[in-house]
């Protein structure tokens, strides 16, 4: 009865397929569960987020059976129907394990472009949670560009964005600055503050100041696997470094000159992250000079200088 209702009402009540799948799971045989999940993907309209739940069952079955092809199929359908940081990273991991990263990247780019053209980057409202549509958020688009190594597109996305509001909303500058510092640092030894800023930027991009350690670890694991492919030229190195210095400087000035005391630590840690990067690039004189410039620029802001000293002590750059 549930199966018949699901088949007859896939466009109006897609969750009926999920109810059917849950009943099948109770029997312990994965074959009918897999068949029902595949049928759900065929019958539920492509842009419905509800399809992702069925796709996750395919992922689960594929993982348990050590079937990478089945796992990757499920990962793709999950991301396609409900794009999120979690589904993106699961898909990347599956593609890497299957040795087919480039074709999957191409599919991600095509699907991303399609969803943006059809729905923009805002949540598609619906009277029913069952009928919610897939969309690519601005922050997820930034993460996709980072994992695809699209530095020029990332810089283009930052044009016109402000120097405040990095911790909330969809301003891409926080993620882009830290990503470029990571890229410039390569495998340098000074990463204490950069790593913390990565975690903060990733949490902000996922709409929360509460860190999701497991999801962040997945992100960094995927990034470390793909960033080896990215080898900026000397010209690009200089351009990225100068751009980061300018953007960090603008943010520090916006915070400190306006006396946003609760954000002094944010400014201080960005300066420390920049100095870590310079040290990793063996530009030790510049690494030492960078914080001194801001100490001299704000001689009467003792609270800011206290935060600066703390950040550099943690970075072990003093």
C-alpha positions in Angstrom: 0.0 0.0 0.0 2.8 2.4 0.9 4.6 1.5 -2.4 1.5 2.1 -4.4 0.8 5.4 -2.8 4.5 6.5 -3.3 4.4 5.6 -7.0 1.1 7.4 -7.6 2.1 10.6 -5.6 5.9 11.0 -6.2 5.5 14.7 -7.2 3.1 15.6 -4.3 4.3 13.4 -1.5 7.9 12.3 -2.2 8.4 11.4 1.5 6.1 8.4 0.9 9.1 6.7 -0.8 11.2 7.3 2.3 8.4 5.7 4.4 8.5 2.7 2.1 12.3 2.5 2.3 12.2 2.5 6.1 9.7 -0.3 6.1 11.9 -2.4 3.8 14.9 -1.8 5.9 13.3 -3.5 8.8 13.5 -6.8 6.9 17.3 -6.6 6.8 17.6 -7.4 3.0 19.4 -4.6 1.2 18.3 -5.6 -2.3 14.7 -4.4 -2.1 15.9 -1.2 -0.3 18.3 -0.5 -3.1 15.6 -1.1 -5.7 13.1 1.2 -3.9 15.8 3.9 -3.6 16.6 3.7 -7.3 12.9 3.9 -8.1 12.5 6.9 -5.9 15.3 8.7 -7.8 13.6 8.0 -11.1 10.1 9.1 -10.0 10.7 12.0 -7.6 11.3 15.2 -9.7 15.0 16.0 -10.1 15.1 19.2 -8.2 13.3 17.9 -5.0 15.6 17.8 -2.0 13.7 14.7 -0.8 15.5 12.6 -3.4 18.7 13.0 -1.4 17.3 10.8 1.4 16.9 8.0 -1.0 20.3 8.6 -2.4 21.8 8.4 1.1 20.5 4.8 1.3 22.3 3.9 -1.9 25.5 5.4 -0.3 25.0 3.4 2.8 24.5 0.1 0.9 27.4 0.8 -1.4 29.7 1.6 1.5 28.7 -1.6 3.4 29.2 -3.7 0.3 32.5 -2.0 -0.5 31.0 -1.2 -3.9 32.7 2.1 -4.9 30.6 2.5 -8.1 27.4 2.2 -6.1 28.7 4.5 -3.4 29.7 7.1 -6.0 26.3 6.9 -7.7 24.6 7.6 -4.3 27.0 10.4 -3.5 26.3 12.1 -6.8 22.5 11.9 -6.5 22.7 13.1 -2.9 24.7 16.2 -3.9 22.6 16.8 -7.0 19.4 16.8 -5.1 20.5 18.6 -1.9 23.8 20.4 -2.3 25.5 21.0 1.0 29.1 21.0 2.4 28.5 17.4 3.7 27.2 16.0 0.4 29.9 17.8 -1.6 32.7 16.4 0.6 31.2 12.9 0.5 31.1 13.1 -3.3 34.7 14.4 -3.5 35.9 11.6 -1.3 34.0 9.0 -3.3 35.4 10.4 -6.6 39.0 10.3 -5.2 38.6 6.7 -4.0 37.2 5.7 -7.4 40.0 7.6 -9.3 37.5 9.6 -11.3 37.9 13.1 -9.7 38.0 15.1 -13.0 34.8 13.8 -14.5 33.0 14.3 -11.2 34.3 17.8 -11.0 32.9 18.5 -14.5 29.5 17.2 -13.4 29.6 19.3 -10.2 30.3 22.4 -12.4 27.5 21.6 -14.8 25.0 20.9 -12.0 26.1 24.0 -10.1 25.6 26.2 -13.1 22.2 24.6 -13.9 20.9 25.2 -10.3 22.1 28.8 -10.2 20.5 29.6 -13.6 17.2 28.0 -12.6 17.0 29.0 -8.9 19.7 31.5 -8.1 21.6 31.2 -4.8 18.7 31.7 -2.4 16.6 29.1 -0.6 13.5 28.2 -2.6 10.6 28.6 -0.2 7.9 26.0 0.0 4.7 25.5 2.0 5.8 21.9 2.5 9.2 20.6 3.6 8.5 17.6 1.2 8.5 19.9 -1.8 11.7 22.0 -1.0 13.9 22.5 -4.1 17.6 22.1 -4.5 19.8 25.2 -4.6 23.4 26.2 -4.4 24.1 28.7 -1.6 26.7 31.4 -2.0 28.9 29.9 0.7 28.7 26.5 -0.9 29.6 28.0 -4.2 32.8 29.4 -2.6 33.7 26.0 -1.2 33.2 24.4 -4.6 35.5 26.9 -6.2 38.1 26.3 -3.5 38.1 22.6 -4.0 38.2 23.1 -7.8 41.3 25.4 -7.5 39.5 28.3 -9.2 41.5 31.2 -7.7 40.6 33.8 -10.3 36.8 33.1 -9.9 37.2 33.4 -6.1 38.9 36.7 -6.4 36.1 37.9 -8.8 33.5 36.8 -6.2 35.2 39.0 -3.6 34.8 42.2 -5.6 32.5 44.7 -4.0 32.4 42.8 -0.7 33.1 44.6 2.5 35.7 44.3 5.2 33.2 43.6 8.0 30.7 40.8 8.4 33.1 38.0 7.6 31.9 35.9 10.4 28.2 35.9 9.4 26.3 35.9 6.2 27.7 35.0 2.8 30.7 37.3 2.4 33.3 35.1 0.7 36.4 37.0 1.8 37.1 35.1 5.0 37.3 31.7 3.2 39.2 33.1 0.2 41.8 34.9 2.3 42.5 31.8 4.5 42.5 29.6 1.4 45.1 31.7 -0.3 47.2 31.9 2.8 47.1 28.0 2.9 48.1 27.9 -0.7 51.0 30.3 -0.2 52.2 28.5 2.9 52.3 25.0 1.2 53.6 22.6 3.8 55.3 25.2 6.0 55.7 24.6 9.7 53.8 27.7 11.0 50.1 26.8 10.8 48.7 27.3 14.3 46.7 30.4 13.6 46.0 29.5 9.9 44.4 26.2 11.0 42.3 28.0 13.6 41.2 30.6 11.1 40.3 27.8 8.6 38.1 26.2 11.2 36.4 29.5 12.0 35.9 30.4 8.3 34.5 27.0 7.5 32.0 27.2 10.5 30.9 30.7 9.3 30.4 29.4 5.8 28.1 26.7 7.1 26.0 29.2 9.0 27.2 28.5 12.5 29.8 29.6 15.0 29.6 26.1 16.5 32.4 24.1 15.0 31.6 20.8 13.4 35.0 19.1 13.9 34.2 16.0 11.9 32.9 17.9 8.8 35.9 20.3 9.0 38.3 17.4 9.2 36.7 15.9 6.0 37.0 19.3 4.3 40.7 19.6 5.1 41.4 16.0 4.1 39.9 16.6 0.7 41.6 20.0 0.3 45.0 18.5 1.2 44.4 15.9 -1.5 43.5 18.3 -4.3 45.7 21.3 -3.5 48.8 19.5 -4.6 47.5 20.0 -8.2 47.5 23.7 -7.8 50.9 25.3 -8.5 50.6 29.1 -8.8 53.2 30.9 -10.9 55.6 33.4 -9.4 53.3 36.2 -10.8 50.3 34.6 -9.2 52.2 34.1 -5.9 52.9 37.8 -5.7 49.4 38.8 -6.7 47.7 36.5 -4.1 50.1 37.7 -1.4 49.5 41.4 -2.1 45.8 40.8 -2.3 45.7 39.1 1.1 47.8 41.8 2.7 45.4 44.5 1.4 42.3 42.6 2.4 43.7 41.8 5.9 44.8 45.4 6.3 41.3 46.7 5.3 39.7 44.4 7.8 42.1 45.3 10.6 41.5 49.0 10.0 37.7 48.5 9.9 37.7 46.7 13.2 40.3 48.7 15.2 39.7 52.2 13.9 36.0 51.8 14.7 36.9 50.4 18.1 35.0 47.1 17.8 36.7 45.8 20.8 34.9 42.4 20.8 36.5 41.8 17.4 40.1 42.8 18.2 41.1 39.2 18.5 39.8 38.6 14.9 42.0 41.3 13.6 45.0 40.2 15.6 44.7 36.6 14.4 44.5 37.6 10.8 47.7 39.5 11.2 49.3 36.5 12.9 48.1 34.2 10.1 49.6 36.6 7.5 52.9 36.5 9.4 52.8 32.7 9.6 52.4 32.6 5.8 55.3 35.0 5.3 57.5 32.8 7.6 56.4 29.7 5.7 57.6 31.5 2.5 61.0 32.1 4.1 60.3 35.9 4.1 61.2 36.2 7.8 61.9 40.0 7.8 58.5 40.7 6.3 57.0 38.2 8.8 58.4 40.3 11.7 57.6 43.7 10.1 54.0 42.9 9.4 52.7 43.0 13.0 55.0 45.9 13.9 53.4 48.1 11.3 50.0 47.7 13.0 51.4 48.1 16.5 52.8 51.5 15.3 49.6 52.3 13.4 47.5 51.9 16.6 49.8 53.0 19.5 47.0 53.9 21.9 44.9 50.8 21.4 46.3 48.7 24.2 43.5 46.1 24.1 44.2 45.5 20.4 48.0 45.2 21.1 47.3 42.7 23.9 45.4 40.5 21.5 48.2 40.8 19.0 50.8 39.7 21.5 48.6 36.8 22.5 48.1 35.6 18.9 51.8 35.8 18.1 52.7 33.9 21.3 50.3 31.1 20.3 51.8 31.2 16.8 55.3 30.9 18.3 56.6 33.6 16.0 58.0 35.9 18.6 
